[in-house]
Amino acid sequence: MTTTHAPAPPIGKAAVAALGALAVATGALESVVTPTLPLLQRELDMSPAEGALLSIVLLVTGALITPIAGTLGDRYGGKRVVVRLMAVVCAGGLVSALAPNLPLLLLGQVLQGAMVGALPLSFILVRAHLPAGESKVAIGVVSGLFVGGAMAGTLAAGPVAEGLSRHWMFALPTFAVIGATVLVHRLMPHDPPRRTDGAGIDWAGLVLLSGTLVTLMLVLGLGADLVAQPLVLLGLIVLLAAFGTGWVAVERRAASPMVDLRMLTRPAVGKSCVLTFLICVGTSAATYLVPQLLAVPADTYGFGASATAIGFFLLPGALAASLAGPISGIGVRRLGSRAVVTAGVLLMAAGLLGLAAAHTEIWHLVVGKALVALANGLCVTAMVTRTATSVDLGDTGIATGLVLVTRVIGFAVGVQVTGAILTAGTPSGSKIPAESAFVAGFVLAAAVTVLSLLVVRTMSKGVKE
């Protein structure tokens, strides 16, 4: 049951500013890997598949942490949980900064994934301490500052990595996170717990979902290398099936499941999850392949772009993604979710096919990546809106949590598959994938995206079914 407490004390601009500073710092720390991934692959001698794993491990951890963080925030108060999660993030940032090899860097990224659960808790804090009208403004400001921090990280990561070292690329935003966390701890008053019903945390579901995702990444990332060892590959597939089956069984019986799978039986939620998965597979291909293609040496078919230049070339895509949310919201209100998703899918397919057909000039990649980023924002925002408005108010968190997990799985699968395509398309004795491997990756992503139109056709015109 929910316990009634005295209202949380109001907060001033300084406390909101502290949350904003934390959003900027975490956004910057989250975004440093994407523009510098080719540099990290060279320095740590990673294969394309290993690079793909590095690029998504933070998001996978975030998908696992977010529902647990929400439960803990309800039980112990948002401020207490935010501060502890950020301590984990800071530890992860320092591990990443000091990591001499890939395993330790992966560990650092796993710990940094806690930041994904901390951002929604900051919204809870704002709502707890501010009136409704002011809280909406504050949430918008914090969200915008997170996007701004991500853009700053995208631009700054390359110059820092090349001018200082890859270690400072992680260390500087980590120091900023530490400072912002101290400010939040000192300026933000404690909010009272909102639940005392004793509902337990679904630790079994967390462990089984973790095992499912990790095994899935191993199968996708190492599948091409394990073809010569069929028994090992078969063992991983059996383990994946066991983890997945066990997770479904636990979630269906748990009193407080980490992810309520019964929601999938609702048409609006189930279709949203399928669409989100397919769309994020398409998006992830451009997210991973474009920086790789920019970094291919200029004396072959690439551009030999530095990490600094890659960050600059990715900025239009980040700007397009930041504009997509408001545009999608307006479109859903005026035209309905089906029209917005249809437009997004067609735009994404056009961008991916354009990248496959024309990638001989830098502007081809910049425009194609921006189109895909805009399309992804349109579709995912429409899906979240549609899901949130198709269920009862008390089920909003559970339903949108399903979409979040599906989004991460789709992104992870897409990145790992495209990474495996590049690995398989790399000639023996060379570290440069064949150009045809990039074309295959873009075409496959476009085909998956177009496939989602079959689901879009069954959607109702509005946001409710």
Residue pairs with C-beta under 8 A, 6 or more apart in sequence:
1 195
1 196
1 197
2 194
2 195
2 196
2 197
3 193
3 194
3 195
3 196
5 192
5 193
5 194
6 192
8 128
8 129
8 189
8 190
8 191
8 192
9 129
9 189
10 129
10 130
11 129
11 130
11 187
11 188
11 189
14 187
15 129
15 184
15 187
15 188
15 189
16 126
16 130
16 138
16 141
16 142
18 180
18 183
18 184
18 186
18 187
18 188
19 122
19 125
19 126
19 138
19 142
19 184
19 188
20 141
20 142
20 145
21 145
21 176
21 179
21 180
21 183
22 86
22 118
22 122
22 177
22 180
22 181
22 183
22 184
23 119
23 122
23 142
23 143
23 145
23 146
23 149
24 145
24 146
24 148
24 149
24 152
24 176
24 180
25 149
25 173
25 176
25 177
25 179
25 180
26 86
26 89
26 115
26 118
26 119
26 146
26 149
26 177
27 145
27 146
27 147
27 148
27 149
27 150
27 151
27 152
27 153
28 149
28 150
28 152
28 153
28 156
28 173
28 176
29 89
29 93
29 112
29 115
29 153
29 170
29 173
29 174
29 176
29 177
30 58
30 112
30 115
30 150
30 153
31 149
31 150
31 151
31 153
31 154
31 157
32 153
32 154
32 156
32 157
32 169
32 170
32 173
33 40
33 54
33 55
33 58
33 109
33 157
34 55
34 154
34 287
34 291
34 314
35 154
35 157
35 158
35 291
35 307
35 310
35 311
35 314
36 157
36 158
36 161
36 166
36 169
36 307
36 310
36 311
37 51
37 54
37 55
37 288
37 291
37 292
38 51
38 291
38 292
38 294
38 295
38 307
38 310
39 158
39 161
39 162
39 166
39 295
39 307
40 46
40 51
40 54
40 105
40 166
41 47
41 48
41 50
41 51
43 166
44 101
44 102
44 105
46 54
46 102
47 419
47 423
47 426
48 292
48 419
48 420
48 422
48 423
48 426
48 433
49 221
49 222
49 224
49 225
49 416
49 419
49 420
49 422
49 423
50 102
50 221
50 419
51 292
51 419
52 221
52 288
52 415
52 416
52 418
52 419
52 420
53 106
53 217
53 221
53 416
53 419
54 102
54 105
54 106
54 109
55 287
55 288
55 415
56 217
56 284
56 408
56 411
56 412
56 415
56 416
57 106
57 109
57 110
57 113
57 217
58 109
58 110
58 112
58 113
58 116
59 113
59 116
59 408
59 411
59 412
60 113
60 213
60 214
60 217
60 408
60 412
61 109
61 110
61 111
61 112
61 113
61 114
61 116
62 113
62 114
62 115
62 116
62 117
62 408
63 116
63 213
63 404
63 405
63 407
63 408
63 409
64 113
64 206
64 209
64 210
64 213
65 85
65 113
65 114
65 116
65 117
66 116
66 117
66 120
66 401
66 404
67 258
67 259
67 401
68 117
68 201
68 206
68 258
69 81
69 85
69 114
69 117
69 118
69 120
69 121
70 117
70 120
70 121
70 397
71 199
71 201
71 256
72 81
72 201
73 81
73 82
73 121
73 124
74 193
74 194
74 195
75 193
75 195
75 196
76 193
77 190
77 191
77 192
77 193
78 121
78 122
78 124
78 125
78 128
78 191
79 125
79 184
79 185
79 188
79 189
79 190
79 191
80 190
81 121
82 118
82 121
82 122
82 125
82 184
83 181
83 184
83 185
85 114
85 115
85 117
85 118
85 121
86 114
86 115
86 118
86 177
86 181
86 184
87 181
88 111
88 114
89 111
89 112
89 114
89 115
89 118
89 177
90 174
90 177
90 178
90 181
91 111
92 107
92 108
92 109
92 110
92 111
92 112
92 113
92 114
93 108
93 111
93 112
93 170
93 171
93 173
93 174
93 177
94 108
94 170
94 171
94 174
95 104
95 105
95 107
95 108
95 111
96 105
96 108
96 109
96 112
96 170
96 174
97 108
97 167
97 168
97 169
97 170
97 171
97 174
98 104
98 167
99 105
99 107
99 108
108 170
119 142
119 146
122 142
123 139
123 142
124 191
125 188
125 191
126 135
126 138
126 139
126 142
127 135
127 139
128 191
129 188
129 189
129 191
130 138
144 322
147 318
147 321
147 322
150 318
151 315
151 318
151 319
151 322
153 173
154 311
154 314
154 315
154 318
155 311
155 312
155 315
156 311
157 169
157 307
157 311
158 306
158 307
158 308
158 309
158 310
158 311
158 312
159 307
159 308
159 311
160 168
160 169
160 172
161 168
161 169
161 307
162 306
162 307
162 308
199 255
199 256
200 255
200 256
201 256
202 250
202 251
202 254
202 256
202 257
202 258
204 250
204 254
205 247
205 250
205 251
205 254
205 257
205 258
205 259
206 258
208 243
208 246
208 247
208 250
209 247
209 258
209 259
209 405
211 239
211 243
211 247
212 240
212 243
212 244
212 247
213 409
213 412
215 236
215 239
215 240
215 243
216 240
216 409
216 412
216 413
217 412
217 416
218 236
219 233
219 236
219 237
219 240
220 413
220 416
220 417
220 420
221 416
221 419
221 420
222 233
222 236
223 233
223 420
224 420
224 423
224 424
225 423
226 232
226 233
226 236
227 233
248 261
250 257
251 257
251 258
251 259
251 260
251 261
252 261
252 262
259 398
259 401
259 402
259 405
260 395
260 398
260 402
261 402
263 269
263 270
263 391
263 395
263 398
263 399
263 402
264 270
264 273
264 402
266 390
266 391
266 399
267 465
268 386
268 387
268 390
268 391
268 464
268 465
269 387
269 390
269 391
269 399
269 402
269 403
271 455
271 458
271 459
272 383
272 384
272 386
272 387
272 390
272 403
273 402
273 403
273 406
274 406
274 452
274 455
275 341
275 379
275 383
275 452
275 455
275 456
276 379
276 380
276 383
276 403
276 406
276 407
276 410
277 406
277 407
277 409
277 410
277 413
278 410
278 448
278 449
278 451
278 452
278 455
279 344
279 345
279 348
279 375
279 376
279 379
279 380
279 383
279 410
279 449
279 452
280 376
280 380
280 406
280 407
280 408
280 409
280 410
280 411
280 414
281 410
281 411
281 413
281 414
281 417
281 445
281 448
281 449
282 348
282 349
282 352
282 372
282 376
282 414
282 445
282 446
282 448
282 449
282 452
283 348
283 372
283 373
283 375
283 376
283 411
283 414
284 410
284 411
284 412
284 413
284 414
284 415
284 418
284 445
285 352
285 414
285 415
285 418
285 441
285 442
285 444
285 445
286 351
286 352
286 355
286 368
286 369
286 372
286 373
286 442
286 445
287 369
287 372
287 411
287 415
288 414
288 415
288 418
288 419
289 355
289 418
289 422
289 438
289 441
289 442
290 314
290 355
290 365
290 368
290 369
291 310
291 314
292 422
292 433
292 438
293 302
293 303
293 359
293 365
293 438
294 302
294 303
294 305
294 309
294 310
294 313
294 362
294 365
295 302
295 303
295 304
295 305
295 310
296 302
296 303
296 304
296 432
296 433
297 304
297 432
298 304
300 432
300 435
301 360
301 435
302 432
303 362
305 313
305 362
313 362
313 365
313 366
313 369
314 369
316 366
316 367
316 369
316 370
317 366
317 369
317 370
317 372
317 373
318 373
319 370
320 370
320 371
320 373
320 374
320 377
321 373
321 374
321 376
321 377
322 377
323 374
323 377
324 373
324 374
324 375
324 376
324 377
324 378
324 381
325 377
325 381
327 377
327 378
328 340
328 344
328 377
328 378
328 379
328 381
328 382
328 385
329 381
329 385
331 339
331 340
331 343
331 378
331 382
332 340
332 381
332 382
332 385
332 386
332 463
336 460
336 461
336 462
336 463
337 382
337 383
337 385
337 386
337 459
337 461
337 462
337 463
338 456
338 459
338 460
338 461
338 462
339 461
340 378
340 379
340 382
341 378
341 379
341 382
341 383
341 456
341 459
342 453
342 456
343 378
344 375
344 376
344 378
344 379
344 382
345 375
345 379
345 449
345 450
345 452
345 453
345 456
347 371
347 374
347 375
347 378
348 371
348 372
348 375
348 376
348 379
348 446
348 449
349 446
349 449
349 450
350 371
351 367
351 368
351 369
351 370
351 371
351 372
351 375
352 368
352 372
352 442
352 443
352 445
352 446
352 449
353 442
353 443
353 446
354 364
354 367
354 368
354 371
355 364
355 365
355 368
355 369
355 372
355 442
356 438
356 439
356 442
356 443
356 446
358 364
359 365
359 368
359 438
380 407
383 403
384 400
384 403
385 463
386 459
386 463
386 464
387 399
387 400
387 402
387 403
388 396
388 399
388 400
389 463
389 464
390 399
390 463
390 464
390 465
391 398
391 399
414 445
414 448
417 444
418 441
418 444
418 445
421 437
421 440
421 441
421 444
422 433
422 437
422 438
422 441
423 433
424 437
425 433
425 434
425 436
425 437
425 440
426 432
426 433
426 434
426 437
427 434
459 465
